[in-house]
């Protein structure tokens, strides 16, 4: 028998029982579609977390004021405003593993340009903030030393603010009123997108922290003490984040004269670690979803084995006749094995189409981020082929071991 003969015979046998073949393939179709869709959903979730990590910056920790207790009642985080710009400077100078420590303060207000106005966050920062957050300028320049020290009326604006106030115009060197204080836009920040809380990071204006302190807040008590809302700490590449976190805690305990066992007037959040944990959770969830979907493929394989056993029983006389005229056992084995694999591959192809459509529908109607990859398609189709071989081998082997004389006498 020629090499292609088993393929022709297998396809002919499947075509004779078209409806039964289609029903047999349903388990594989659904299984492949489920695997592709679940991996696409999980991959999209992982990709979103990676985008958030990229938008956040690498090796980032956030030092924030701690909570305060009054009459035994704890008022929650950031109610004890004790962090200052000097604390940020101390962290940067005294801990060698720290690349930059950028103090930030925040308020909100209305921005006005001509007849346009926009309410947004107003952040007091230094140039180190952009380095800490891996946030480049799309156009313009950094603040110079004189502007940072002299409360200069200069600003960077985010992409959202630039769009809302300036449209298609170049905002650089344009005037903008921040709480009725005229300031010059010296830079436009590169788009960052949403953070992990869904907030638009591009909807902000940044000014020198001294400008916020002296011109926006007007030199009140908080300004005179140089209080800050947070300190963004960027750790040098390759350094142990946990060790650096402990070093920062020790330094701040000394600066705040915290007694052993006393409440710390600050808190440290390792943002990179949090997002990495989210990414790992997304990856594990993807594997679990793929495993659950893979069960459908196994069930489809069991269906193929049952139908192939029925087919062997129905075609026993045909098998005996073929053996009587010279067909060998391996020819019979190849014929039935090819039938099983063909069912699996055809079901896999239809499952790929169904999975692609389902992935698109999930992304469109559920609003989830999905990622359909060639690897997931190859994995699903390859697994479907393996299912065909595994569950088709027993019926094919049973057919190849029939004795010709007994097969010819079978009724």
C-alpha positions in Angstrom: 0.0 0.0 0.0 1.3 3.5 -0.9 2.1 6.1 1.7 -1.0 8.2 0.9 -3.5 5.4 0.7 -4.3 5.4 4.4 -5.0 9.1 4.3 -7.4 8.7 1.4 -9.2 5.8 3.0 -9.4 7.7 6.4 -10.9 10.8 4.8 -13.3 8.7 2.7 -14.5 6.9 5.8 -15.1 10.2 7.7 -17.0 11.6 4.7 -19.3 8.6 4.6 -20.5 9.4 8.2 -20.4 13.2 8.0 -22.9 14.0 10.7 -21.3 11.5 13.2 -17.9 13.0 12.4 -19.1 16.5 13.1 -20.7 15.5 16.3 -17.5 13.7 17.4 -15.4 16.8 16.7 -17.6 19.1 18.9 -15.7 18.2 22.0 -12.4 19.1 20.3 -13.8 22.3 18.8 -15.1 23.5 22.2 -11.9 22.5 24.0 -9.6 24.2 21.6 -11.8 27.4 21.6 -11.9 27.4 25.4 -8.1 27.0 25.7 -7.4 29.8 23.2 -10.0 32.1 24.8 -8.8 31.5 28.4 -5.1 31.9 27.5 -6.0 35.2 25.6 -7.9 36.6 28.6 -5.2 35.6 31.0 -2.4 36.9 28.7 -4.3 40.2 28.4 -4.5 40.5 32.2 -0.7 39.8 32.5 0.1 42.2 29.8 -2.0 44.9 31.5 -0.1 44.4 34.8 3.2 44.6 32.8 2.1 47.9 31.3 1.2 49.2 34.8 4.7 48.2 36.0 6.3 50.0 33.0 4.2 53.0 33.7 5.1 53.0 37.4 8.8 52.6 36.8 11.2 49.9 37.9 12.5 49.3 41.5 10.1 51.8 43.0 9.2 52.3 46.6 6.8 54.9 48.0 7.4 56.4 51.5 4.3 58.1 52.9 3.2 59.6 56.2 1.8 57.1 58.7 -1.3 57.1 60.7 -2.0 59.0 63.9 -3.8 57.8 67.0 -6.0 60.0 69.1 -7.6 58.7 72.4 -7.0 55.2 71.2 -8.6 55.8 67.8 -6.3 55.2 64.8 -7.2 57.7 62.1 -5.6 55.8 59.2 -2.8 56.3 56.8 -1.3 59.7 55.9 -2.9 61.5 58.8 0.4 62.1 60.4 2.1 64.6 58.1 5.8 64.5 59.3 7.7 63.7 56.1 9.8 66.6 54.8 12.1 67.4 51.9 15.0 66.9 54.3 13.9 63.3 54.8 14.1 62.7 51.0 17.5 64.2 50.9 18.7 62.1 53.8 17.5 58.9 52.1 19.2 59.8 48.8 22.5 60.7 50.5 22.8 58.1 53.3 21.6 54.9 51.6 24.0 54.0 48.8 21.6 51.6 47.1 19.1 54.5 46.5 19.4 56.0 43.0 17.1 59.0 43.7 14.6 60.0 46.4 12.1 62.4 45.0 9.8 64.4 47.4 6.3 65.2 46.1 3.4 67.2 47.3 -0.1 67.4 45.8 -3.1 69.6 45.6 -5.8 70.3 43.0 -7.0 73.3 41.2 -8.3 74.9 38.0 -6.1 75.6 35.0 -7.1 78.3 32.5 -5.7 79.0 29.1 -7.7 81.7 27.2 -11.3 80.6 27.2 -10.5 77.0 28.1 -10.2 75.7 31.6 -9.6 72.3 33.2 -9.6 70.9 36.8 -6.7 68.7 37.5 -4.0 67.6 40.1 -1.3 70.0 40.9 2.0 68.3 41.9 5.0 69.8 43.4 8.1 67.9 42.3 11.8 68.0 41.5 13.6 66.7 38.4 14.4 63.5 40.4 10.7 62.6 40.2 10.9 62.0 36.5 14.0 59.8 37.0 12.3 57.9 39.8 9.2 57.2 37.7 11.1 56.6 34.4 8.9 59.4 33.0 10.6 61.3 30.1 9.5 64.6 28.6 7.9 64.4 25.2 9.0 68.0 24.5 10.5 70.9 26.4 13.2 70.9 29.2 13.7 70.1 32.8 13.6 72.7 35.6 16.9 74.4 36.2 18.5 74.8 39.6 17.5 78.5 39.9 13.8 77.6 39.1 13.7 74.8 41.7 15.3 77.0 44.4 13.5 80.3 43.6 9.9 79.1 43.3 9.8 79.9 39.6 6.5 80.1 37.8 7.2 77.2 35.4 5.4 73.9 34.8 5.3 70.6 33.0 1.9 69.4 31.9 0.6 65.9 31.2 -0.7 64.7 27.8 -4.3 64.9 28.9 -4.0 68.5 30.2 -2.2 69.4 27.0 -5.0 68.0 24.9 -7.8 69.6 26.9 -6.3 73.1 27.1 -4.2 73.4 23.9 -5.7 70.9 21.4 -3.3 70.6 18.5 -1.1 73.6 19.5 2.4 73.2 21.0 2.0 74.0 24.7 5.8 74.7 25.3 6.5 78.3 26.1 2.7 79.0 26.4 1.2 80.7 29.4 -1.2 78.9 31.7 -2.9 80.1 34.8 -2.7 77.8 37.8 -5.1 78.9 40.5 -4.9 82.4 38.9 -1.1 82.4 39.0 0.4 82.7 35.5 3.0 80.1 34.8 5.0 79.2 31.7 4.8 75.7 30.3 8.4 74.5 29.8 7.7 70.8 29.1 5.1 68.3 28.1 5.3 64.8 29.8 5.3 61.7 27.7 2.0 59.8 27.9 1.8 57.3 30.8 -1.7 56.0 30.7 -3.7 54.7 33.7 -2.2 53.5 36.9 -3.2 50.3 38.8 -6.2 52.1 40.3 -7.5 53.2 36.9 -6.5 56.9 37.4 -5.3 58.9 34.4 -1.6 59.7 35.2 -1.5 62.2 32.3 -4.2 64.4 33.9 -1.8 66.4 36.0 0.4 69.5 36.0 3.8 69.5 37.8 5.6 72.5 39.1 8.7 72.9 41.3 7.9 71.9 44.8 9.1 75.2 46.1 6.6 76.9 43.8 3.7 74.8 45.2 4.9 75.5 48.7 5.4 79.3 48.4 3.0 80.4 45.7 0.1 77.9 45.7 0.0 77.3 49.5 1.2 80.8 50.3 3.8 79.9 52.8 1.6 78.4 55.6 2.8 76.2 58.4 3.0 73.1 56.2 5.0 75.1 53.7 7.5 76.5 56.3 8.2 73.0 57.6 8.6 71.7 54.0 6.1 68.9 54.5 5.7 66.5 51.6 2.9 64.0 50.8 5.2 61.2 49.6 8.8 60.3 48.7 9.3 58.3 45.5 12.4 56.1 46.0 14.1 54.5 43.0 16.5 51.7 44.0 19.6 51.0 41.9 19.3 48.0 39.5 20.2 44.7 41.0 19.9 45.8 44.6 17.8 43.9 47.2 14.6 45.8 47.5 13.8 44.3 50.9 17.2 45.2 52.3 16.8 48.8 51.1 13.4 49.0 52.6 14.8 48.0 56.0 17.6 50.6 55.6 15.0 53.3 54.9 13.0 52.2 57.9 16.0 52.3 60.2 17.0 55.8 58.9 13.6 57.3 59.4 13.2 55.7 62.8 16.4 57.5 63.8 15.3 60.8 62.3 11.9 60.6 64.0 13.4 59.3 67.2 11.0 56.3 67.3 11.3 54.2 70.4 11.6 50.4 70.1 8.1 49.1 69.7 6.6 52.5 69.1 4.4 53.4 66.1 6.2 54.5 63.0 5.1 57.9 61.7 5.6 56.6 58.1 4.8 53.7 55.9 6.7 52.2 53.0 5.0 50.5 50.0 7.0 48.4 47.6 5.0 49.2 44.5 7.0 47.0 42.2 6.6 44.0 44.5 2.9 44.5 44.6 2.6 44.6 40.8 4.9 41.6 40.5 2.6 39.7 42.8 -0.4 40.7 40.6 1.5 39.6 37.5 2.3 36.2 39.1 -1.3 35.8 40.2 -2.4 36.6 36.6 0.0 34.0 35.3 -1.2 31.3 37.7 -4.8 32.1 36.9 -4.0 31.8 33.1 -2.5 28.3 33.7 -5.5 27.3 35.8 -8.0 28.5 33.2 -6.0 26.7 30.4 -6.0 23.5 32.5 -9.8 23.7 33.0 -10.3 24.3 29.3 -7.9 21.4 28.6 -10.3 19.1 30.3 -12.7 19.7 27.5 -10.1 18.4 25.1 -9.7 15.3 27.1 -13.5 14.8 27.1 -13.4 15.3 23.3 -10.7 12.7 23.1 -12.8 10.2 25.0 -15.6 10.9 22.5 -13.3 10.2 19.6 -12.2 6.9 21.2 -15.8 5.8 21.7 -16.8 6.6 18.1 -13.7 4.9 16.7 -14.5 1.7 18.7 -18.0 1.8 17.2 -16.5 2.3 13.8 -14.2 -0.7 14.2 -17.1 -2.8 15.2 -19.2 -1.7 12.3 -16.4 -2.2 9.8 -15.1 -5.6 11.1 -16.0 -7.4 7.8 -14.4 -4.7 5.8 -11.2 -5.0 7.9 -11.2 -8.8 7.4 -11.7 -8.4 3.6 -8.8 -6.0 3.3 -6.6 -8.3 5.3 -7.6 -11.3 3.2 -6.5 -9.5 0.0 -3.1 -8.5 1.5 -3.4 -5.5 3.8 -1.1 -5.7 6.8 -1.9 -5.0 10.4 0.1 -1.7 10.3 -1.9 -0.6 7.3 -5.1 -1.1 9.3 -3.5 0.6 12.3 -2.5 3.6 10.2 -5.9 4.0 8.6 -7.8 4.2 11.9 -5.2 6.3 13.6 -5.2 8.8 10.8 -9.0 8.9 11.0 -8.7 9.8 14.8 -6.0 12.4 14.2 -7.9 13.9 11.3 -11.0 14.3 13.4 -8.8 16.1 16.1 -7.1 18.4 13.6 -10.3 19.4 11.8 -11.9 20.0 15.2 -8.8 22.0 16.2 -9.0 24.2 13.1 -12.7 24.9 13.7 -11.8 25.5 17.4 -9.2 28.1 16.4 -11.8 30.1 14.4 -14.3 29.8 17.3 -11.7 30.8 19.8 -10.6 33.8 17.8 -14.2 35.0 17.5 -14.9 34.4 21.2 -11.8 36.3 22.2 -12.8 39.2 20.1 -16.3 39.2 21.6 -15.0 39.0 25.2 -12.6 41.9 24.5 -15.4 44.0 22.9 -18.4 43.4 25.1 -16.7 42.8 28.5 -14.1 45.5 27.9 -11.2 43.2 29.0 -7.8 43.4 27.6 -7.1 40.2 25.7 -4.0 39.0 23.8 -4.4 36.3 21.1 -1.0 34.8 20.4 0.3 32.3 17.9 1.8 30.3 20.7 -1.6 29.7 22.3 -3.0 28.6 19.0 -0.1 26.3 18.3 -0.4 24.9 21.9 -4.1 24.2 21.5 -3.9 22.6 18.1 -0.8 20.6 19.1 -2.6 19.3 22.2 -5.7 18.4 20.0 -3.4 16.3 17.7 -1.9 14.6 20.7 -5.4 13.8 22.0 -6.3 12.3 18.6 -3.2 10.1 18.7 -3.6 9.1 22.4 -7.3 8.2 22.3 -7.3 6.9 18.7 -4.4 4.4 19.2 -6.4 1.8 21.2 -9.2 1.5 18.7 -6.7 1.4 15.8 -4.6 -1.2 17.5 -7.7 -3.3 18.2 -8.6 -3.2 14.5 -5.1 -4.1 13.4 -5.1 -7.2 15.6 -8.3 -8.8 14.2 -7.9 -12.2 12.6 -9.0 -12.2 9.0 -11.0 -15.4 9.2 -12.9 -14.2 12.3 -13.4 -10.8 10.9 -14.9 -12.2 7.7 -17.3 -14.3 9.7 -18.4 -11.4 11.9 -22.2 -10.5 11.5 
